[in-house]
């Protein structure tokens, strides 16, 4: 039953996205419009024994579709495995429109990378789940090109997956002695990544 409902939701979105694109074409602005299709999360349909979206950061939920089209600016038919974050969308749209990116935004401008003019601006993404006052599902995850580490607030256990050797995320390496060095490195990267995303709202203008 959940699969049938989810399929219905996808069919519904497919219809109205088509209507939107048709309208842009009717107005004569489709070729001058940056169009991005993505989602805020995926869905569990029994994977890892879970249903619905859930708070856990398996690939089924956080690795979402991402398609961009902008004739004359983005190459057609090209695919990439570069890491993207939803917080990048707003600054990328601002840059594409010729606007400055506010310093309060945590995301990165991806326009040059999407167009093939520069390397991807990020080598990681942070994923979070804040669940009221419960420590059990208050978690933060660092995703790199190969690894994913998840830390749960107030817990001394976590998750570490080697996505290259274990794409199905069936072997938690968090306590594996062979991955102790990898875990320490990822923990350091997670802390630094968390510090780096803090927006510098105002530059210091005085020495005092």
BELFENRA-V554852 format. One record per residue. N is the residue number from 1. RES is the residue in one small letter. OMEGA is omega in radians with two decimals (999 if undefined). BURIAL is # if it has 16 or more other C-alpha atoms within 10 Angstrom, else .. D_LAST is the distance of its C-alpha to the last C-alpha in Angstrom with 1 decimal. Layout:
# BELFENRA-V554852
n: {N:N}
res: {RES:RES}
omega: {OMEGA:OMEGA}
burial: {BURIAL:BURIAL}
d_last: {D_LAST:D_LAST}
This chain:
# BELFENRA-V554852
n: {1:2:3:4:5:6:7:8:9:10:11:12:13:14:15:16:17:18:19:20:21:22:23:24:25:26:27:28:29:30:31:32:33:34:35:36:37:38:39:40:41:42:43:44:45:46:47:48:49:50:51:52:53:54:55:56:57:58:59:60:61:62:63:64:65:66:67:68:69:70:71:72:73:74:75:76:77:78:79:80:81:82:83:84:85:86:87:88:89:90:91:92:93:94:95:96:97:98:99:100:101:102:103:104:105:106:107:108:109:110:111:112:113:114:115:116:117:118:119:120:121:122:123:124:125:126:127:128:129:130:131:132:133:134:135:136:137:138:139:140:141:142:143:144:145:146:147:148:149:150:151:152:153:154:155:156:157:158:159:160:161:162:163:164:165:166:167:168:169:170:171:172:173:174:175:176:177:178:179:180:181:182:183:184:185:186:187:188:189:190:191:192:193:194:195:196:197:198:199:200:201:202:203:204:205:206:207:208}
res: {x:x:x:x:x:x:x:x:x:x:x:x:x:x:x:x:x:x:x:x:x:x:x:x:x:x:x:x:x:x:x:x:x:x:x:x:x:x:x:x:x:x:x:x:x:x:x:x:x:x:x:x:x:x:x:x:x:x:x:x:x:x:x:x:x:x:x:x:x:x:x:x:x:x:x:x:x:x:x:x:x:x:x:x:x:x:x:x:x:x:x:x:x:x:x:x:x:x:x:x:x:x:x:x:x:x:x:x:x:x:x:x:x:x:x:x:x:x:x:x:x:x:x:x:x:x:x:x:x:x:x:x:x:x:x:x:x:x:x:x:x:x:x:x:x:x:x:x:x:x:x:x:x:x:x:x:x:x:x:x:x:x:x:x:x:x:x:x:x:x:x:x:x:x:x:x:x:x:x:x:x:x:x:x:x:x:x:x:x:x:x:x:x:x:x:x:x:x:x:x:x:x:x:x:x:x:x:x}
omega: {3.12:3.13:3.13:3.12:-3.13:3.09:3.10:3.11:3.13:3.12:3.11:-3.14:3.14:3.14:-3.03:2.99:3.06:3.10:3.14:3.13:3.09:-3.14:3.09:3.12:3.11:3.13:3.13:-3.09:-3.10:-3.11:3.14:-3.06:3.01:-3.12:3.10:3.04:3.08:-3.14:3.12:3.09:3.03:-3.01:3.01:3.06:-3.14:3.12:-3.13:3.12:-3.05:3.06:3.12:-3.02:3.05:-3.10:-2.99:-2.89:2.98:-3.10:-3.12:-3.09:-3.01:3.09:-2.99:3.08:3.12:-3.11:3.12:3.10:3.12:-3.05:3.14:-3.12:-3.13:3.14:-3.12:3.03:-3.12:3.07:-3.09:3.05:3.13:-3.13:3.09:3.05:-3.14:3.11:3.11:-3.01:-3.10:3.11:3.10:3.09:-3.14:3.14:3.14:3.13:3.13:-3.14:3.04:3.10:-3.14:-3.13:3.13:-3.12:-3.14:-3.04:-3.12:3.09:-3.09:-3.00:-3.12:3.13:3.12:-3.11:3.13:-3.10:-3.12:3.06:3.09:-3.06:-3.13:3.07:-3.14:2.97:3.06:3.10:-3.06:2.91:3.10:-3.04:3.10:-3.08:-3.11:3.07:-3.00:-3.11:3.01:-2.94:3.10:-3.05:2.98:3.11:3.05:-3.13:-3.10:-2.98:3.05:3.09:-3.12:3.11:3.13:-3.10:3.08:-3.10:3.07:3.05:-3.14:-3.12:3.05:-3.13:3.03:-3.01:3.10:-3.11:-3.06:-3.08:3.10:3.11:-3.14:-3.10:3.12:-3.07:-3.04:-3.13:-3.10:-3.13:-3.14:-3.14:-3.10:3.12:3.10:3.13:-3.14:3.12:-3.13:3.08:3.12:3.12:3.11:3.13:-3.12:3.11:3.13:3.10:-3.06:-3.07:3.11:-3.11:3.04:-2.99:-3.07:3.06:3.08:-3.11:3.13:-3.10:-3.07:999}
burial: {.:.:.:.:.:.:.:.:.:.:.:.:.:.:.:.:.:.:.:.:.:.:.:.:.:.:.:.:.:#:.:.:.:#:.:.:.:.:.:.:#:#:#:#:#:.:.:.:.:.:.:.:.:.:.:#:#:#:#:#:#:#:#:.:.:.:.:.:#:#:.:.:.:#:.:.:.:.:.:.:.:.:.:#:#:.:.:#:#:#:#:#:#:.:#:#:.:.:.:.:#:.:.:.:#:#:#:#:#:#:#:#:.:#:#:.:.:.:.:#:.:#:.:#:#:#:#:#:.:.:.:.:.:.:.:.:#:#:#:#:#:#:#:#:.:.:#:#:#:#:#:#:#:.:.:.:.:#:#:#:#:#:#:.:.:.:.:.:#:.:.:.:#:#:.:.:.:.:.:.:.:#:#:.:.:#:#:.:.:#:.:.:.:.:.:.:.:.:.:.:.:.:.:.:.:.:.:.}
d_last: {63.8:60.0:60.7:62.8:60.1:57.5:59.8:60.4:56.6:56.3:59.3:57.9:54.6:56.6:58.6:55.8:53.7:56.8:57.1:53.6:54.2:57.5:55.9:53.3:56.3:58.3:55.5:55.3:51.7:52.0:51.7:48.5:46.8:44.7:46.4:45.0:47.0:45.6:45.4:42.8:45.0:48.4:51.1:53.0:56.7:57.7:55.5:54.4:56.5:54.1:54.6:52.4:48.7:47.6:44.2:44.9:43.6:46.8:47.3:49.7:46.9:43.9:45.6:46.4:48.1:46.0:47.6:46.2:48.2:47.2:50.0:49.1:45.7:46.4:49.4:52.2:53.6:50.9:49.7:46.7:45.6:41.8:39.7:38.7:36.7:37.2:33.5:34.0:36.4:34.2:31.9:35.1:36.8:33.9:34.0:37.8:37.6:35.4:32.4:28.8:27.9:25.3:22.3:23.2:26.4:26.9:30.0:30.7:32.6:36.1:37.9:38.0:39.2:41.8:43.1:43.4:41.1:38.6:38.4:37.5:33.7:33.9:35.7:35.4:35.2:34.1:36.5:35.9:38.1:36.8:39.7:38.9:38.8:41.1:39.9:43.1:42.1:38.3:37.8:35.7:37.2:36.2:38.7:39.0:41.9:44.0:42.6:41.5:39.9:39.6:37.8:38.9:36.6:37.8:40.5:41.0:43.2:42.5:44.0:43.9:46.2:47.1:47.8:49.6:52.1:52.2:51.6:53.3:50.7:53.5:52.2:49.1:47.7:44.9:46.8:48.7:48.2:48.8:45.7:43.4:41.5:41.2:40.0:37.3:36.1:36.2:34.3:31.5:31.7:31.6:28.4:26.7:28.2:27.1:23.4:23.8:25.1:22.1:21.1:17.6:17.8:14.9:13.1:9.3:9.1:5.6:3.8:0.0}
